[in-house]
Amino acid sequence: MAEQPGLPQEFLNAIQADFPADFLTTQAEELVNYGKDWTKVFPPNPSAIVFPRTTLEVARFAKLCSKHQVAIVPSGGRTGLSGGAVAAKGEVVLSVTKMNHMGVVDTLSQTLKVQAGAVTEAVHKHCEPHGLTWPIDFASKGSSHVGGNISTNAGGIKVIHYGMTRNWVLGLQVVTMNGDILELNGALEKNNTGTDLRQLFIGSEGTLGIITEATLKLARIPKALDVFFFALDDMSAVLKLFHEARRAPFTLMAFETLTNNCLEAVQGHLAVKSPFDKKYGAYVLMEVERPSSPDAQSVLDAWLGSLFENNLVLDGTIAQSPREARDLWSLREGISESIYQVGFLHKNDIALPIAALESFIKEMYAMFTKRHSEFEIYLFGHIGDGNLHVNTMMPKGMERDVFLKACHEADLDLFALVQKYQGSISAEHGIGLLKKEWLKYSRSGPEMAILRSLKKALDPQNLLNPGKIFD
Ligand SMILES: Cc1cc2nc3c(=O)[nH]c(=O)nc-3n(C[C@H](O)[C@H](O)[C@H](O)COP(=O)(O)OP(=O)(O)OC[C@H]3O[C@@H](n4cnc5c(N)ncnc54)[C@H](O)[C@@H]3O)c2cc1C
C-alpha cells in the first residue's frame, strides 16, 4: 500500500462537524502509542487515531473513509505479535478502547454480549461470580481486547481443553468498509442457513471488517484444579509424558513445555524460583481437573507414582495452594516478557500435527545444529496443541542486521520443514506484517485466490488494514 499522503481537508472538516470533539487525535505521543503493537519492530507512523464509542460512529466513520479513500487500521489492546495492528504508512488507527461495555451475564443461555473493546481479563472477572468464564486465557489477557482476540482467533494456555477463540463466539456485529452493520448469528446455538459469515471475520486480522460487538459463549469454571510442574530429560520425554497424560483418568486442562534457558530467563527477570535445585533438559506445566469420585486422590497418586517408577519424570512438584499454583504458572506465563530481557530475539510460532511432533523436533534441532549453530534456541509453548514457540537469541557481539539476515535464512529452513510435516507457519499469532512473506508455506495458490477475492468483495478499495496478511 502506498503511504497515505496526509488526510484530506474535507475529511477532517467532516470529522469536526459530525463526530464528538474527542473523537480524533493527532497528538504525537498517542500516534506512537496507538501506531504499534507488541512486535515493536515496525516504526509507527499513523496520521491520526480515532476513538469511537458506538457502532453507529464506527459505521459512519468507515463510510467517510471510503468516500475519501482513507485507510483504517482496527486496533485493540495492541498485544499482537505479528504487526497486525501496526499503522506504519499514514493510516488512521481506529481504536475500540472506549467501546468496552459489558452486558449482563445470561446464566440461562450462558452467554455474554460485550463491545469489542472489553478487556479479556475484565470479561473473566465479570463472569466469575456466576461460576462462568470465557475460556480465552494467556499472559496478555490484562491488556488484550475481545475484538483483538476474535480477529486473531487467539489460542493460549487452555486450547487443549476448550479449543481456539472461534469456538467461543456465538454472535458477531461487524461494520464493513461501506458502512454496513452486519448482525451475524446473534445468540443462536443452531443456525444452518447456509455459509456462516461470522467465521469469515474470526481470524481475519481486521482485514475484512471491524468487529464492534460479540455475543460470547461461556463455560463453567472447573471445580478443583491441580497444577503440576515436572522436570524431564528432553523433549522426547515431554512427548511420552503427554501420551501418558492423554490416557490418564482425569481431564487435561493445560499441557505446556519449556526448555531450561526459558526457565532461567524467567527466574532472572521475575521474583519467582524454580521448584528444583538442579537443572534439567525440559519442563512441563500440567493442569488437570480433579475427578470428583471418592477415589480421585488415590487414582491420581497411583498415576504420579508410575511416572517416577518408569523414570519418565525426574522430579516434580504439585501446587499446594492457589498461591503456589500462580507461582508455578508464572514460570510458564512469564517467559515471553522475560526472554526479551535476555537479548534481542527472533520469534516463531509454529504448529504441527501432534503425531508428528517428536520427529519434527528432532529434525528441527538437527537442522539448527547443522546450518545455524550460532543461535541458541529458546523453545516453549502449548505442546499439547502441537504449538511450539521457537525463539532464536541474537548472539553476543553480533550486529542486528547480520542477525536478522541470518534469521531470514533460518526461517527458510524452518518453514520448509514445517511444510514437509504439513504444519502451519503461524499457530496462534496470525500473519499481520511479520509473517506474510511465509504464508505460501501454509496456504496453496487456489486458497490465496479465494482469500484475495473475499478481500475484494468486502473491501474493494483496499482501505481496511491494507498490506496485512497479504499485499
Ligand atoms: C506476553 C504475551 C503473551 C501472549 N500469549 C499469547 C497466547 O498464548 N496465545 C495467543 O493466541 N496469543 C498470545 N499473544 C498475542 C496477543 O495477545 C493475541 O494475539 C491477542 O488476541 C491480541 O489481542 P489485542 O486486543 O491486543 O489485538 P491487537 O494487537 O490490537 O490487534 C490484533 C489484530 O486484530 C485486529 N483487530 C483488533 N481489534 C479489532 C476489531 N475490533 N475489529 C477488527 N479487527 C481488530 C488488528 O487490526 C490486528 O490485526 C501474546 C502476547 C503477549 C504480549
The ligand as a Tripos MOL2 file, in Angstrom:
@<TRIPOS>MOLECULE
LIG
   53    58     1     0     0
SMALL
NO_CHARGES

@<TRIPOS>ATOM
      1 C1          3.0950  -11.7360   26.7270 C.3       1 LIG1
      2 C2          2.2070  -12.1510   25.5850 C.ar      1 LIG1
      3 C3          1.6840  -13.4420   25.5630 C.ar      1 LIG1
      4 C4          0.8370  -13.8420   24.5210 C.ar      1 LIG1
      5 N1          0.3560  -15.1110   24.5290 N.ar      1 LIG1
      6 C5         -0.4910  -15.4920   23.5480 C.ar      1 LIG1
      7 C6         -1.0300  -16.8210   23.5400 C.ar      1 LIG1
      8 O1         -0.7090  -17.6540   24.3990 O.2       1 LIG1
      9 N2         -1.8900  -17.1300   22.5480 N.ar      1 LIG1
     10 C7         -2.2600  -16.2400   21.5670 C.ar      1 LIG1
     11 O2         -3.0630  -16.5790   20.7020 O.2       1 LIG1
     12 N3         -1.7420  -15.0040   21.5530 N.ar      1 LIG1
     13 C8         -0.8840  -14.6020   22.5050 C.ar      1 LIG1
     14 N4         -0.3640  -13.3300   22.4720 N.ar      1 LIG1
     15 C9         -0.7060  -12.4300   21.3340 C.3       1 LIG1
     16 C10        -1.9140  -11.4680   21.5590 C.3       1 LIG1
     17 O3         -2.1180  -11.2110   22.9320 O.3       1 LIG1
     18 C11        -3.1760  -12.0150   20.9040 C.3       1 LIG1
     19 O4         -2.9730  -12.1010   19.5100 O.3       1 LIG1
     20 C12        -4.4330  -11.1710   21.1820 C.3       1 LIG1
     21 O5         -5.5670  -11.8780   20.7490 O.3       1 LIG1
     22 C13        -4.4090   -9.7980   20.5150 C.3       1 LIG1
     23 O6         -5.4600   -9.0160   21.0360 O.3       1 LIG1
     24 P1         -5.3530   -7.4170   21.0430 P.3       1 LIG1
     25 O7         -6.6430   -6.8550   21.5320 O.co2     1 LIG1
     26 O8         -4.1410   -6.9650   21.7490 O.co2     1 LIG1
     27 O9         -5.2330   -7.1510   19.4820 O.3       1 LIG1
     28 P2         -4.3100   -6.1300   18.6710 P.3       1 LIG1
     29 O10        -2.8860   -6.4600   18.8380 O.co2     1 LIG1
     30 O11        -4.7170   -4.7270   18.9800 O.co2     1 LIG1
     31 O12        -4.7720   -6.4830   17.1890 O.3       1 LIG1
     32 C14        -4.5480   -7.7550   16.6530 C.3       1 LIG1
     33 C15        -5.2020   -7.8470   15.2670 C.3       1 LIG1
     34 O13        -6.6180   -7.7590   15.3970 O.3       1 LIG1
     35 C16        -7.1210   -6.6370   14.6620 C.3       1 LIG1
     36 N5         -8.1860   -6.0490   15.4830 N.ar      1 LIG1
     37 C17        -8.1150   -5.6160   16.7650 C.ar      1 LIG1
     38 N6         -9.3320   -5.2150   17.1790 N.ar      1 LIG1
     39 C18       -10.1830   -5.3720   16.1240 C.ar      1 LIG1
     40 C19       -11.5650   -5.1230   15.9160 C.ar      1 LIG1
     41 N7        -12.3360   -4.6350   16.8780 N.pl3     1 LIG1
     42 N8        -12.0870   -5.4220   14.7040 N.ar      1 LIG1
     43 C20       -11.3300   -5.9370   13.7120 C.ar      1 LIG1
     44 N9        -10.0200   -6.1760   13.8610 N.ar      1 LIG1
     45 C21        -9.4570   -5.9050   15.0390 C.ar      1 LIG1
     46 C22        -5.9280   -5.7120   14.4530 C.3       1 LIG1
     47 O14        -6.0760   -4.9410   13.2820 O.3       1 LIG1
     48 C23        -4.7900   -6.7200   14.3270 C.3       1 LIG1
     49 O15        -4.7220   -7.2240   13.0280 O.3       1 LIG1
     50 C24         0.5040  -12.9140   23.4860 C.ar      1 LIG1
     51 C25         1.0160  -11.6240   23.5290 C.ar      1 LIG1
     52 C26         1.8540  -11.2320   24.5470 C.ar      1 LIG1
     53 C27         2.3560   -9.8300   24.5480 C.3       1 LIG1
@<TRIPOS>BOND
     1     1     2 1
     2     2     3 ar
     3     2    52 ar
     4     3     4 ar
     5     4     5 ar
     6     4    50 ar
     7     5     6 ar
     8     6     7 ar
     9     6    13 1
    10     7     8 2
    11     7     9 ar
    12     9    10 ar
    13    10    11 2
    14    10    12 ar
    15    12    13 ar
    16    13    14 ar
    17    14    15 1
    18    14    50 ar
    19    15    16 1
    20    16    17 1
    21    16    18 1
    22    18    19 1
    23    18    20 1
    24    20    21 1
    25    20    22 1
    26    22    23 1
    27    23    24 1
    28    24    25 2
    29    24    26 1
    30    24    27 1
    31    27    28 1
    32    28    29 2
    33    28    30 1
    34    28    31 1
    35    31    32 1
    36    32    33 1
    37    33    34 1
    38    33    48 1
    39    34    35 1
    40    35    36 1
    41    35    46 1
    42    36    37 ar
    43    36    45 ar
    44    37    38 ar
    45    38    39 ar
    46    39    40 ar
    47    39    45 ar
    48    40    41 1
    49    40    42 ar
    50    42    43 ar
    51    43    44 ar
    52    44    45 ar
    53    46    47 1
    54    46    48 1
    55    48    49 1
    56    50    51 ar
    57    51    52 ar
    58    52    53 1
@<TRIPOS>SUBSTRUCTURE
     1 LIG1         1 GROUP 0 **** ****
